[in-house]
Amino acid sequence: MNEVLNRNMKELEHEIRNILKKNMWLVLSTVDDKHQPHSAVVVYQSDGRVLYVTTGVNTRKVKDIQKNKKVSITIPIRKNFLHKIVPAPPAELHFNATAELVPREDEHAREVFKKFLKHENEEQLSQDSIWIKITPSNVISTYGVGVKLFAMRNPEKARNIVRLTSNT
């Protein structure tokens, strides 16, 4: 039984890392110095371990992260075409993370984000832009990941918590 459970968790972790790599939209939630929450939908790219967002240096996201590096992430997932017509909530990943502001010249951010950028050159990133490097915690909550679309109607079957390993 434990062997099957461990294999299933490894498969689920692999699927989560693929979702991180393949998706491109997430909801980034921050908190300001007055404890007021703020959420923004942003484009991101990932290598499966860290996520990068580019934004303006004077945005509320950046100002909040300068004061509090703890963020919350939600990544909605459309499973397939049927998901548009079947009455079921979206599949999602939810996790807490640590955000770090890195300069727009950061090599790793550029490497990860280049599949989104049309050309890897200076003109594509505004002079007043900065990267937000997001490092997920090792605990990821999932909804609808690793289950069939119709099973998502049952929250008990659709939810899971996965502990990411560092060697995947």
C-alpha positions as CSV (number, residue, x, y, z in Angstrom):
1,M,0.0,0.0,0.0
2,N,2.8,2.5,0.9
3,E,4.6,1.6,-2.3
4,V,1.5,2.4,-4.3
5,L,0.9,5.6,-2.4
6,N,4.5,6.7,-2.8
7,R,4.4,6.0,-6.6
8,N,1.2,7.9,-6.9
9,M,2.7,10.9,-5.0
10,K,5.7,10.8,-7.3
11,E,3.5,10.8,-10.3
12,L,1.5,13.7,-8.9
13,E,4.6,15.7,-8.1
14,H,5.8,15.1,-11.7
15,E,2.4,16.3,-13.0
16,I,2.7,19.4,-10.7
17,R,6.1,20.3,-12.0
18,N,4.8,19.9,-15.6
19,I,1.9,22.2,-14.8
20,L,4.3,24.8,-13.4
21,K,6.3,24.6,-16.6
22,K,3.5,24.6,-19.1
23,N,1.0,27.1,-17.8
24,M,1.5,30.8,-18.1
25,W,-1.1,32.6,-15.9
26,L,-1.2,32.8,-12.1
27,V,-2.8,34.8,-9.4
28,L,-0.1,36.4,-7.2
29,S,-1.4,37.6,-3.8
30,T,0.6,39.9,-1.6
31,V,0.0,41.9,1.6
32,D,1.0,45.5,2.2
33,D,2.4,47.0,5.4
34,K,-1.1,47.7,6.6
35,H,-2.0,44.0,6.2
36,Q,-4.2,44.7,3.3
37,P,-4.2,41.9,0.7
38,H,-3.8,42.5,-3.0
39,S,-4.1,40.0,-5.9
40,A,-3.1,40.3,-9.5
41,V,-3.3,38.0,-12.5
42,V,0.2,37.9,-14.1
43,V,2.0,36.0,-16.9
44,Y,4.7,33.8,-15.6
45,Q,7.2,31.2,-16.8
46,S,8.9,28.4,-14.8
47,D,11.5,25.8,-15.0
48,G,9.4,23.6,-12.7
49,R,11.3,24.8,-9.6
50,V,11.0,28.6,-9.5
51,L,8.6,30.9,-11.3
52,Y,9.4,34.3,-12.9
53,V,7.1,37.2,-13.4
54,T,8.2,40.5,-15.0
55,T,6.5,43.7,-13.8
56,G,7.1,47.4,-13.5
57,V,9.4,48.6,-10.6
58,N,6.7,50.9,-9.2
59,T,3.8,48.4,-9.1
60,R,1.9,47.5,-5.9
61,K,3.3,43.9,-6.2
62,V,6.8,45.2,-6.0
63,K,6.1,47.6,-3.1
64,D,4.4,44.8,-1.1
65,I,7.2,42.3,-1.8
66,Q,9.8,44.9,-0.7
67,K,8.1,44.8,2.7
68,N,6.9,41.2,2.9
69,K,8.5,38.4,0.8
70,K,5.7,35.9,1.6
71,V,3.2,35.5,-1.2
72,S,0.4,33.2,-2.1
73,I,-0.1,31.7,-5.5
74,T,-3.1,30.2,-7.3
75,I,-2.6,28.6,-10.8
76,P,-5.9,27.8,-12.5
77,I,-5.8,24.9,-14.9
78,R,-8.1,24.1,-17.8
79,K,-7.8,20.3,-18.1
80,N,-9.2,20.0,-21.7
81,F,-11.8,21.3,-24.0
82,L,-14.6,19.5,-22.1
83,H,-13.7,21.5,-19.0
84,K,-15.3,24.5,-20.7
85,I,-18.7,22.8,-20.9
86,V,-18.8,20.3,-18.0
87,P,-20.0,22.0,-14.8
88,A,-17.0,21.6,-12.6
89,P,-14.7,24.0,-10.8
90,P,-11.3,24.7,-12.5
91,A,-8.4,22.5,-11.5
92,E,-5.9,24.5,-9.5
93,L,-2.6,24.5,-7.7
94,H,-2.4,26.6,-4.5
95,F,0.8,27.3,-2.5
96,N,2.6,29.7,-0.4
97,A,5.9,31.0,-1.7
98,T,8.8,33.3,-1.1
99,A,9.2,36.2,-3.6
100,E,12.5,37.9,-4.4
101,L,13.0,40.9,-6.6
102,V,15.8,40.4,-9.1
103,P,17.2,42.8,-11.7
104,R,16.0,42.6,-15.3
105,E,19.5,41.5,-16.4
106,D,19.2,38.3,-14.4
107,E,20.4,35.4,-16.6
108,H,18.3,32.6,-15.1
109,A,15.1,34.7,-15.3
110,R,15.9,35.5,-19.0
111,E,16.6,31.9,-19.8
112,V,13.4,30.6,-18.2
113,F,11.3,33.4,-19.7
114,K,12.7,33.3,-23.2
115,K,10.1,30.8,-24.4
116,F,7.5,33.5,-23.8
117,L,9.6,36.4,-25.2
118,K,9.6,36.6,-29.0
119,H,13.2,37.7,-29.2
120,E,15.7,37.7,-26.4
121,N,16.8,41.3,-26.5
122,E,16.8,44.4,-24.4
123,E,13.8,46.0,-26.2
124,Q,11.3,43.5,-25.0
125,L,11.9,44.3,-21.3
126,S,11.1,47.9,-20.3
127,Q,13.8,49.9,-18.7
128,D,11.6,50.2,-15.6
129,S,10.9,46.5,-15.3
130,I,12.1,44.0,-12.7
131,W,11.7,40.2,-12.2
132,I,9.9,38.6,-9.4
133,K,11.4,35.3,-8.6
134,I,8.9,33.0,-6.9
135,T,10.1,30.0,-4.9
136,P,7.2,27.7,-4.0
137,S,7.1,26.1,-0.5
138,N,7.4,22.3,-0.6
139,V,3.7,21.9,0.2
140,I,1.3,22.2,-2.8
141,S,-2.4,22.0,-2.5
142,T,-4.2,20.7,-5.6
143,Y,-7.7,20.5,-6.8
144,G,-8.5,18.4,-9.8
145,V,-4.9,17.4,-10.5
146,G,-4.4,13.7,-11.1
147,V,-8.2,13.0,-11.2
148,K,-10.6,12.7,-14.1
149,L,-12.7,15.7,-14.9
150,F,-16.0,14.2,-13.7
151,A,-14.4,13.3,-10.3
152,M,-13.8,17.0,-9.7
153,R,-17.5,17.3,-8.8
154,N,-16.6,15.5,-5.6
155,P,-14.3,17.8,-3.5
156,E,-13.0,14.9,-1.3
157,K,-11.7,13.1,-4.4
158,A,-10.5,16.2,-6.2
159,R,-8.3,17.6,-3.4
160,N,-4.8,16.6,-2.5
161,I,-1.7,17.9,-0.7
162,V,1.7,17.1,-2.2
163,R,5.1,17.5,-0.6
164,L,7.6,18.3,-3.2
165,T,11.0,16.6,-3.0
166,S,14.1,18.6,-3.8
167,N,15.6,16.0,-6.2
168,T,12.8,15.9,-8.8
